[in-house]
Amino acid sequence: MEDSKIIDLYWLRDQEAISQTDLKYGRLCRSISLNIVSDSRDSETGF
């Protein structure tokens, strides 16, 4: 999904926005958080 469509979902307060964000950026965010905390248990987002 295009970023602009995801943003529209956030503006509509649609829960699908979170799912779409996780699908598109979840792996990247988890990788970044793992590099910051250096512990996979602490880097989990809980989605």
PDB file of N, CA, C, O and CB in Angstrom:
ATOM      1  N   MET A   1       0.854  -1.170   0.000  1.00  0.00           N
ATOM      2  CA  MET A   1       0.000   0.000   0.000  1.00  0.00           C
ATOM      3  C   MET A   1       0.903   1.237   0.000  1.00  0.00           C
ATOM      4  O   MET A   1       1.944   1.264   0.657  1.00  0.00           O
ATOM      5  CB  MET A   1      -0.974  -0.004   1.232  1.00  0.00           C
ATOM      6  N   GLU A   2       0.496   2.225  -0.726  1.00  0.00           N
ATOM      7  CA  GLU A   2       1.246   3.490  -0.786  1.00  0.00           C
ATOM      8  C   GLU A   2       1.178   4.216   0.569  1.00  0.00           C
ATOM      9  O   GLU A   2       0.189   4.125   1.296  1.00  0.00           O
ATOM     10  CB  GLU A   2       0.684   4.406  -1.918  1.00  0.00           C
ATOM     11  N   ASP A   3       2.255   4.931   0.876  1.00  0.00           N
ATOM     12  CA  ASP A   3       2.314   5.667   2.137  1.00  0.00           C
ATOM     13  C   ASP A   3       1.151   6.641   2.285  1.00  0.00           C
ATOM     14  O   ASP A   3       0.584   6.777   3.370  1.00  0.00           O
ATOM     15  CB  ASP A   3       3.628   6.419   2.241  1.00  0.00           C
ATOM     16  N   SER A   4       0.801   7.309   1.209  1.00  0.00           N
ATOM     17  CA  SER A   4      -0.287   8.294   1.291  1.00  0.00           C
ATOM     18  C   SER A   4      -1.612   7.632   1.679  1.00  0.00           C
ATOM     19  O   SER A   4      -2.428   8.232   2.381  1.00  0.00           O
ATOM     20  CB  SER A   4      -0.444   9.028  -0.053  1.00  0.00           C
ATOM     21  N   LYS A   5      -1.822   6.400   1.223  1.00  0.00           N
ATOM     22  CA  LYS A   5      -3.048   5.675   1.588  1.00  0.00           C
ATOM     23  C   LYS A   5      -3.013   5.279   3.065  1.00  0.00           C
ATOM     24  O   LYS A   5      -4.033   5.326   3.753  1.00  0.00           O
ATOM     25  CB  LYS A   5      -3.225   4.414   0.700  1.00  0.00           C
ATOM     26  N   ILE A   6      -1.834   4.891   3.541  1.00  0.00           N
ATOM     27  CA  ILE A   6      -1.703   4.548   4.960  1.00  0.00           C
ATOM     28  C   ILE A   6      -1.968   5.780   5.821  1.00  0.00           C
ATOM     29  O   ILE A   6      -2.650   5.694   6.842  1.00  0.00           O
ATOM     30  CB  ILE A   6      -0.294   3.972   5.261  1.00  0.00           C
ATOM     31  N   ILE A   7      -1.437   6.909   5.413  1.00  0.00           N
ATOM     32  CA  ILE A   7      -1.671   8.161   6.152  1.00  0.00           C
ATOM     33  C   ILE A   7      -3.157   8.496   6.167  1.00  0.00           C
ATOM     34  O   ILE A   7      -3.691   8.914   7.194  1.00  0.00           O
ATOM     35  CB  ILE A   7      -0.867   9.328   5.525  1.00  0.00           C
ATOM     36  N   ASP A   8      -3.821   8.316   5.036  1.00  0.00           N
ATOM     37  CA  ASP A   8      -5.271   8.555   4.989  1.00  0.00           C
ATOM     38  C   ASP A   8      -6.000   7.679   6.002  1.00  0.00           C
ATOM     39  O   ASP A   8      -6.938   8.133   6.658  1.00  0.00           O
ATOM     40  CB  ASP A   8      -5.817   8.287   3.573  1.00  0.00           C
ATOM     41  N   LEU A   9      -5.568   6.419   6.131  1.00  0.00           N
ATOM     42  CA  LEU A   9      -6.187   5.527   7.111  1.00  0.00           C
ATOM     43  C   LEU A   9      -5.982   6.039   8.536  1.00  0.00           C
ATOM     44  O   LEU A   9      -6.888   5.956   9.366  1.00  0.00           O
ATOM     45  CB  LEU A   9      -5.617   4.113   6.976  1.00  0.00           C
ATOM     46  N   TYR A  10      -4.785   6.571   8.819  1.00  0.00           N
ATOM     47  CA  TYR A  10      -4.551   7.154  10.146  1.00  0.00           C
ATOM     48  C   TYR A  10      -5.480   8.335  10.389  1.00  0.00           C
ATOM     49  O   TYR A  10      -6.046   8.468  11.474  1.00  0.00           O
ATOM     50  CB  TYR A  10      -3.085   7.598  10.292  1.00  0.00           C
ATOM     51  N   TRP A  11      -5.637   9.186   9.393  1.00  0.00           N
ATOM     52  CA  TRP A  11      -6.532  10.339   9.544  1.00  0.00           C
ATOM     53  C   TRP A  11      -7.973   9.895   9.786  1.00  0.00           C
ATOM     54  O   TRP A  11      -8.735  10.568  10.481  1.00  0.00           O
ATOM     55  CB  TRP A  11      -6.463  11.234   8.298  1.00  0.00           C
ATOM     56  N   LEU A  12      -8.333   8.747   9.201  1.00  0.00           N
ATOM     57  CA  LEU A  12      -9.675   8.204   9.403  1.00  0.00           C
ATOM     58  C   LEU A  12      -9.786   7.403  10.707  1.00  0.00           C
ATOM     59  O   LEU A  12     -10.856   6.903  11.056  1.00  0.00           O
ATOM     60  CB  LEU A  12     -10.059   7.323   8.222  1.00  0.00           C
ATOM     61  N   ARG A  13      -8.656   7.294  11.418  1.00  0.00           N
ATOM     62  CA  ARG A  13      -8.584   6.519  12.657  1.00  0.00           C
ATOM     63  C   ARG A  13      -8.987   5.062  12.429  1.00  0.00           C
ATOM     64  O   ARG A  13      -9.636   4.433  13.266  1.00  0.00           O
ATOM     65  CB  ARG A  13      -9.481   7.149  13.728  1.00  0.00           C
ATOM     66  N   ASP A  14      -8.586   4.556  11.284  1.00  0.00           N
ATOM     67  CA  ASP A  14      -8.874   3.183  10.897  1.00  0.00           C
ATOM     68  C   ASP A  14      -7.762   2.272  11.436  1.00  0.00           C
ATOM     69  O   ASP A  14      -6.581   2.531  11.205  1.00  0.00           O
ATOM     70  CB  ASP A  14      -9.002   3.057   9.344  1.00  0.00           C
ATOM     71  N   GLN A  15      -8.134   1.222  12.141  1.00  0.00           N
ATOM     72  CA  GLN A  15      -7.160   0.286  12.717  1.00  0.00           C
ATOM     73  C   GLN A  15      -6.302  -0.380  11.650  1.00  0.00           C
ATOM     74  O   GLN A  15      -5.198  -0.835  11.946  1.00  0.00           O
ATOM     75  CB  GLN A  15      -7.876  -0.779  13.531  1.00  0.00           C
ATOM     76  N   GLU A  16      -6.780  -0.443  10.438  1.00  0.00           N
ATOM     77  CA  GLU A  16      -6.026  -1.033   9.330  1.00  0.00           C
ATOM     78  C   GLU A  16      -4.718  -0.290   9.084  1.00  0.00           C
ATOM     79  O   GLU A  16      -3.772  -0.858   8.538  1.00  0.00           O
ATOM     80  CB  GLU A  16      -6.870  -1.034   8.056  1.00  0.00           C
ATOM     81  N   ALA A  17      -4.661   0.974   9.484  1.00  0.00           N
ATOM     82  CA  ALA A  17      -3.435   1.764   9.322  1.00  0.00           C
ATOM     83  C   ALA A  17      -2.270   1.113  10.064  1.00  0.00           C
ATOM     84  O   ALA A  17      -1.151   1.078   9.552  1.00  0.00           O
ATOM     85  CB  ALA A  17      -3.648   3.205   9.830  1.00  0.00           C
ATOM     86  N   ILE A  18      -2.522   0.609  11.242  1.00  0.00           N
ATOM     87  CA  ILE A  18      -1.470  -0.028  12.032  1.00  0.00           C
ATOM     88  C   ILE A  18      -1.012  -1.315  11.358  1.00  0.00           C
ATOM     89  O   ILE A  18       0.187  -1.578  11.270  1.00  0.00           O
ATOM     90  CB  ILE A  18      -1.962  -0.317  13.464  1.00  0.00           C
ATOM     91  N   SER A  19      -1.949  -2.106  10.888  1.00  0.00           N
ATOM     92  CA  SER A  19      -1.599  -3.349  10.200  1.00  0.00           C
ATOM     93  C   SER A  19      -0.792  -3.085   8.946  1.00  0.00           C
ATOM     94  O   SER A  19       0.193  -3.772   8.679  1.00  0.00           O
ATOM     95  CB  SER A  19      -2.851  -4.130   9.849  1.00  0.00           C
ATOM     96  N   GLN A  20      -1.204  -2.094   8.178  1.00  0.00           N
ATOM     97  CA  GLN A  20      -0.494  -1.768   6.940  1.00  0.00           C
ATOM     98  C   GLN A  20       0.902  -1.212   7.223  1.00  0.00           C
ATOM     99  O   GLN A  20       1.849  -1.490   6.487  1.00  0.00           O
ATOM    100  CB  GLN A  20      -1.300  -0.760   6.120  1.00  0.00           C
ATOM    101  N   THR A  21       1.020  -0.432   8.285  1.00  0.00           N
ATOM    102  CA  THR A  21       2.329   0.089   8.671  1.00  0.00           C
ATOM    103  C   THR A  21       3.250  -1.056   9.074  1.00  0.00           C
ATOM    104  O   THR A  21       4.423  -1.081   8.703  1.00  0.00           O
ATOM    105  CB  THR A  21       2.195   1.104   9.826  1.00  0.00           C
ATOM    106  N   ASP A  22       2.714  -1.996   9.828  1.00  0.00           N
ATOM    107  CA  ASP A  22       3.519  -3.148  10.231  1.00  0.00           C
ATOM    108  C   ASP A  22       3.940  -3.968   9.021  1.00  0.00           C
ATOM    109  O   ASP A  22       5.090  -4.399   8.939  1.00  0.00           O
ATOM    110  CB  ASP A  22       2.745  -4.025  11.215  1.00  0.00           C
ATOM    111  N   LEU A  23       3.029  -4.189   8.084  1.00  0.00           N
ATOM    112  CA  LEU A  23       3.374  -4.943   6.877  1.00  0.00           C
ATOM    113  C   LEU A  23       4.482  -4.266   6.086  1.00  0.00           C
ATOM    114  O   LEU A  23       5.384  -4.933   5.579  1.00  0.00           O
ATOM    115  CB  LEU A  23       2.147  -5.118   5.995  1.00  0.00           C
ATOM    116  N   LYS A  24       4.419  -2.964   5.980  1.00  0.00           N
ATOM    117  CA  LYS A  24       5.368  -2.239   5.150  1.00  0.00           C
ATOM    118  C   LYS A  24       6.678  -1.925   5.871  1.00  0.00           C
ATOM    119  O   LYS A  24       7.749  -2.016   5.271  1.00  0.00           O
ATOM    120  CB  LYS A  24       4.742  -0.965   4.667  1.00  0.00           C
ATOM    121  N   TYR A  25       6.606  -1.559   7.143  1.00  0.00           N
ATOM    122  CA  TYR A  25       7.788  -1.075   7.862  1.00  0.00           C
ATOM    123  C   TYR A  25       8.152  -1.866   9.111  1.00  0.00           C
ATOM    124  O   TYR A  25       9.138  -1.546   9.775  1.00  0.00           O
ATOM    125  CB  TYR A  25       7.579   0.337   8.242  1.00  0.00           C
ATOM    126  N   GLY A  26       7.382  -2.882   9.441  1.00  0.00           N
ATOM    127  CA  GLY A  26       7.620  -3.625  10.680  1.00  0.00           C
ATOM    128  C   GLY A  26       9.002  -4.237  10.766  1.00  0.00           C
ATOM    129  O   GLY A  26       9.678  -4.110  11.787  1.00  0.00           O
ATOM    130  N   ARG A  27       9.425  -4.896   9.708  1.00  0.00           N
ATOM    131  CA  ARG A  27      10.742  -5.528   9.708  1.00  0.00           C
ATOM    132  C   ARG A  27      11.845  -4.483   9.907  1.00  0.00           C
ATOM    133  O   ARG A  27      12.781  -4.705  10.675  1.00  0.00           O
ATOM    134  CB  ARG A  27      10.968  -6.301   8.392  1.00  0.00           C
ATOM    135  N   LEU A  28      11.736  -3.364   9.228  1.00  0.00           N
ATOM    136  CA  LEU A  28      12.721  -2.289   9.362  1.00  0.00           C
ATOM    137  C   LEU A  28      12.741  -1.746  10.794  1.00  0.00           C
ATOM    138  O   LEU A  28      13.811  -1.559  11.374  1.00  0.00           O
ATOM    139  CB  LEU A  28      12.415  -1.152   8.364  1.00  0.00           C
ATOM    140  N   CYS A  29      11.572  -1.498  11.355  1.00  0.00           N
ATOM    141  CA  CYS A  29      11.495  -0.961  12.719  1.00  0.00           C
ATOM    142  C   CYS A  29      12.069  -1.938  13.734  1.00  0.00           C
ATOM    143  O   CYS A  29      12.769  -1.524  14.658  1.00  0.00           O
ATOM    144  CB  CYS A  29      10.046  -0.631  13.079  1.00  0.00           C
ATOM    145  N   ARG A  30      11.782  -3.232  13.578  1.00  0.00           N
ATOM    146  CA  ARG A  30      12.339  -4.230  14.490  1.00  0.00           C
ATOM    147  C   ARG A  30      13.857  -4.303  14.370  1.00  0.00           C
ATOM    148  O   ARG A  30      14.559  -4.450  15.370  1.00  0.00           O
ATOM    149  CB  ARG A  30      11.726  -5.603  14.213  1.00  0.00           C
ATOM    150  N   SER A  31      14.354  -4.199  13.152  1.00  0.00           N
ATOM    151  CA  SER A  31      15.804  -4.220  12.937  1.00  0.00           C
ATOM    152  C   SER A  31      16.479  -3.023  13.603  1.00  0.00           C
ATOM    153  O   SER A  31      17.516  -3.168  14.250  1.00  0.00           O
ATOM    154  CB  SER A  31      16.120  -4.231  11.434  1.00  0.00           C
ATOM    155  N   ILE A  32      15.892  -1.857  13.444  1.00  0.00           N
ATOM    156  CA  ILE A  32      16.443  -0.652  14.065  1.00  0.00           C
ATOM    157  C   ILE A  32      16.414  -0.770  15.589  1.00  0.00           C
ATOM    158  O   ILE A  32      17.394  -0.449  16.261  1.00  0.00           O
ATOM    159  CB  ILE A  32      15.660   0.596  13.611  1.00  0.00           C
ATOM    160  N   SER A  33      15.291  -1.228  16.125  1.00  0.00           N
ATOM    161  CA  SER A  33      15.192  -1.333  17.583  1.00  0.00           C
ATOM    162  C   SER A  33      16.176  -2.372  18.123  1.00  0.00           C
ATOM    163  O   SER A  33      16.727  -2.187  19.208  1.00  0.00           O
ATOM    164  CB  SER A  33      13.754  -1.697  17.999  1.00  0.00           C
ATOM    165  N   LEU A  34      16.405  -3.462  17.386  1.00  0.00           N
ATOM    166  CA  LEU A  34      17.375  -4.461  17.819  1.00  0.00           C
ATOM    167  C   LEU A  34      18.778  -3.874  17.844  1.00  0.00           C
ATOM    168  O   LEU A  34      19.556  -4.167  18.752  1.00  0.00           O
ATOM    169  CB  LEU A  34      17.331  -5.687  16.902  1.00  0.00           C
ATOM    170  N   ASN A  35      19.106  -3.055  16.866  1.00  0.00           N
ATOM    171  CA  ASN A  35      20.419  -2.410  16.847  1.00  0.00           C
ATOM    172  C   ASN A  35      20.593  -1.431  18.004  1.00  0.00           C
ATOM    173  O   ASN A  35      21.711  -1.217  18.473  1.00  0.00           O
ATOM    174  CB  ASN A  35      20.624  -1.686  15.527  1.00  0.00           C
ATOM    175  N   ILE A  36      19.506  -0.843  18.461  1.00  0.00           N
ATOM    176  CA  ILE A  36      19.583   0.120  19.559  1.00  0.00           C
ATOM    177  C   ILE A  36      19.739  -0.585  20.906  1.00  0.00           C
ATOM    178  O   ILE A  36      20.597  -0.215  21.708  1.00  0.00           O
ATOM    179  CB  ILE A  36      18.335   1.009  19.575  1.00  0.00           C
ATOM    180  N   VAL A  37      18.909  -1.602  21.153  1.00  0.00           N
ATOM    181  CA  VAL A  37      18.910  -2.229  22.481  1.00  0.00           C
ATOM    182  C   VAL A  37      19.755  -3.493  22.571  1.00  0.00           C
ATOM    183  O   VAL A  37      20.069  -3.936  23.676  1.00  0.00           O
ATOM    184  CB  VAL A  37      17.508  -2.555  22.878  1.00  0.00           C
ATOM    185  N   SER A  38      20.126  -4.076  21.457  1.00  0.00           N
ATOM    186  CA  SER A  38      20.977  -5.279  21.399  1.00  0.00           C
ATOM    187  C   SER A  38      20.402  -6.475  22.145  1.00  0.00           C
ATOM    188  O   SER A  38      21.156  -7.331  22.608  1.00  0.00           O
ATOM    189  CB  SER A  38      22.334  -4.965  21.958  1.00  0.00           C
ATOM    190  N   ASP A  39      19.090  -6.548  22.267  1.00  0.00           N
ATOM    191  CA  ASP A  39      18.441  -7.694  22.899  1.00  0.00           C
ATOM    192  C   ASP A  39      17.116  -7.924  22.182  1.00  0.00           C
ATOM    193  O   ASP A  39      16.238  -7.062  22.197  1.00  0.00           O
ATOM    194  CB  ASP A  39      18.225  -7.462  24.444  1.00  0.00           C
ATOM    195  N   SER A  40      16.976  -9.077  21.561  1.00  0.00           N
ATOM    196  CA  SER A  40      15.789  -9.334  20.750  1.00  0.00           C
ATOM    197  C   SER A  40      14.498  -9.278  21.555  1.00  0.00           C
ATOM    198  O   SER A  40      13.463  -8.869  21.029  1.00  0.00           O
ATOM    199  CB  SER A  40      15.907 -10.676  20.086  1.00  0.00           C
ATOM    200  N   ARG A  41      14.541  -9.684  22.832  1.00  0.00           N
ATOM    201  CA  ARG A  41      13.331  -9.623  23.665  1.00  0.00           C
ATOM    202  C   ARG A  41      12.899  -8.186  23.913  1.00  0.00           C
ATOM    203  O   ARG A  41      11.702  -7.898  23.940  1.00  0.00           O
ATOM    204  CB  ARG A  41      13.567 -10.329  25.002  1.00  0.00           C
ATOM    205  N   ASP A  42      13.851  -7.286  24.094  1.00  0.00           N
ATOM    206  CA  ASP A  42      13.527  -5.881  24.329  1.00  0.00           C
ATOM    207  C   ASP A  42      13.131  -5.162  23.053  1.00  0.00           C
ATOM    208  O   ASP A  42      12.464  -4.128  23.111  1.00  0.00           O
ATOM    209  CB  ASP A  42      14.700  -5.178  24.963  1.00  0.00           C
ATOM    210  N   SER A  43      13.527  -5.687  21.905  1.00  0.00           N
ATOM    211  CA  SER A  43      13.251  -4.997  20.651  1.00  0.00           C
ATOM    212  C   SER A  43      11.894  -5.361  20.060  1.00  0.00           C
ATOM    213  O   SER A  43      11.472  -4.724  19.095  1.00  0.00           O
ATOM    214  CB  SER A  43      14.331  -5.304  19.655  1.00  0.00           C
ATOM    215  N   GLU A  44      11.199  -6.351  20.593  1.00  0.00           N
ATOM    216  CA  GLU A  44       9.902  -6.758  20.068  1.00  0.00           C
ATOM    217  C   GLU A  44       8.860  -5.667  20.288  1.00  0.00           C
ATOM    218  O   GLU A  44       8.838  -4.998  21.321  1.00  0.00           O
ATOM    219  CB  GLU A  44       9.446  -8.065  20.724  1.00  0.00           C
ATOM    220  N   THR A  45       7.999  -5.508  19.288  1.00  0.00           N
ATOM    221  CA  THR A  45       6.990  -4.458  19.353  1.00  0.00           C
ATOM    222  C   THR A  45       5.688  -4.927  19.965  1.00  0.00           C
ATOM    223  O   THR A  45       4.926  -4.116  20.490  1.00  0.00           O
ATOM    224  CB  THR A  45       6.729  -3.918  17.985  1.00  0.00           C
ATOM    225  N   GLY A  46       5.417  -6.223  19.907  1.00  0.00           N
ATOM    226  CA  GLY A  46       4.175  -6.729  20.468  1.00  0.00           C
ATOM    227  C   GLY A  46       3.000  -6.671  19.512  1.00  0.00           C
ATOM    228  O   GLY A  46       1.856  -6.825  19.939  1.00  0.00           O
ATOM    229  N   PHE A  47       3.253  -6.452  18.216  1.00  0.00           N
ATOM    230  CA  PHE A  47       2.134  -6.450  17.249  1.00  0.00           C
ATOM    231  C   PHE A  47       1.559  -7.812  17.102  1.00  0.00           C
ATOM    232  O   PHE A  47       0.615  -8.004  16.336  1.00  0.00           O
ATOM    233  CB  PHE A  47       2.577  -5.941  15.889  1.00  0.00           C
TER     234      PHE A  47
END
